[in-house]
Amino acid sequence: MATETPPPATPGVPLPTTEEFTEVQQSAEFGELRRAHRSFAFPLTLAFIAWYLLYVLLSNYADGFMGTRVVGNVNVALVLGLAQFLTTFLIAWWYARHAAAKLDPRAKAIKSRMEGAE
């Protein structure tokens, strides 16, 4: 079975070379893109993991607090458990806004420059 080079993503546009990819990866513009992503994603990920672990620890070691009724049969554990889902969706929404405003324009500029390079 012969292996063939895959066709370019866009017909008529040559694929960048390995050296071009390396050059872009080492550029200040790419570094800013990575920094913008990391400065948002890492702290938010750590905060969410801490929030999740707090919920798990409270569920294991604070039975009295988690069993406290809020309204009717709804207790603190249920409210915090549902808040886990809410925060997951809020973080996804927030990241999508951040990516659209800060990451996508930078990535698009790098991509268009790479595709335009010969």
C-alpha positions in Angstrom: 0.0 0.0 0.0 1.6 3.2 -1.1 1.4 6.3 1.1 0.5 9.5 -0.6 0.9 13.1 0.6 -2.5 14.4 1.6 -3.9 17.2 -0.7 -3.8 20.8 0.6 -6.8 21.9 2.7 -7.6 24.5 0.2 -7.1 23.6 -3.5 -4.3 25.5 -5.1 -2.8 26.6 -1.8 0.5 24.8 -0.9 1.0 23.3 2.5 3.5 25.2 4.7 6.8 23.5 5.3 8.0 22.2 8.7 10.4 25.1 8.9 7.5 27.6 8.4 5.5 25.9 11.2 8.5 26.0 13.5 9.0 29.7 12.7 5.4 30.5 13.4 5.5 28.5 16.6 8.5 30.5 17.8 7.0 33.9 16.8 5.9 36.5 19.3 2.4 36.5 17.8 1.9 32.8 18.5 3.3 33.3 22.0 0.7 35.9 22.6 -2.0 33.6 21.4 -0.8 30.8 23.7 -0.5 33.3 26.6 -4.1 34.6 26.0 -5.4 31.0 26.0 -3.4 29.9 29.1 -4.2 33.0 31.1 -7.9 32.2 30.8 -8.0 28.5 30.7 -5.6 27.5 33.5 -6.9 29.7 36.3 -10.5 28.8 35.4 -9.7 25.1 35.3 -8.0 25.2 38.7 -11.0 27.2 40.1 -13.5 24.7 38.8 -11.5 21.7 40.1 -11.3 23.3 43.5 -15.1 24.0 43.4 -15.7 20.3 42.4 -13.4 19.0 45.1 -15.1 21.2 47.7 -18.4 19.7 46.7 -17.0 16.2 47.0 -15.4 16.8 50.4 -18.6 18.5 51.7 -20.6 15.5 50.5 -18.2 13.1 52.3 -17.5 15.0 55.5 -20.2 17.5 56.1 -23.4 15.4 56.2 -25.2 17.7 58.5 -24.5 20.8 56.4 -25.3 19.1 53.1 -28.5 17.6 54.5 -29.8 21.0 55.6 -33.1 21.6 53.9 -33.5 24.8 51.8 -37.0 24.5 50.6 -39.3 21.4 51.1 -37.2 18.3 50.3 -34.5 20.3 48.5 -31.4 20.3 50.5 -28.0 22.0 50.2 -26.4 19.0 48.5 -29.0 19.1 45.7 -28.5 22.9 45.3 -24.7 22.6 45.1 -25.0 19.6 42.8 -27.1 21.5 40.4 -24.8 24.4 40.7 -22.0 22.2 39.4 -24.0 21.8 36.1 -24.7 25.5 36.0 -21.1 26.5 36.4 -20.1 24.0 33.7 -22.4 25.6 31.2 -21.4 29.1 32.4 -17.7 28.3 31.9 -18.3 26.9 28.4 -20.3 30.0 27.5 -17.6 32.3 29.0 -14.8 30.5 27.2 -16.7 30.7 23.9 -17.0 34.4 24.3 -13.3 34.7 25.2 -12.2 32.6 22.3 -14.4 34.6 19.8 -13.1 37.9 21.1 -9.4 37.2 21.9 -8.2 33.9 20.4 -10.0 33.4 17.1 -8.9 36.7 15.5 -5.2 36.0 16.4 -5.5 32.4 15.2 -7.1 33.5 12.0 -4.4 36.0 11.3 -1.7 33.4 11.8 -3.6 30.9 9.7 -4.1 33.3 6.8 -0.4 34.3 6.9 0.6 30.6 6.8 -1.8 29.8 4.0 -0.6 32.8 2.0 3.1 32.0 2.5 4.9 30.1 -0.3 
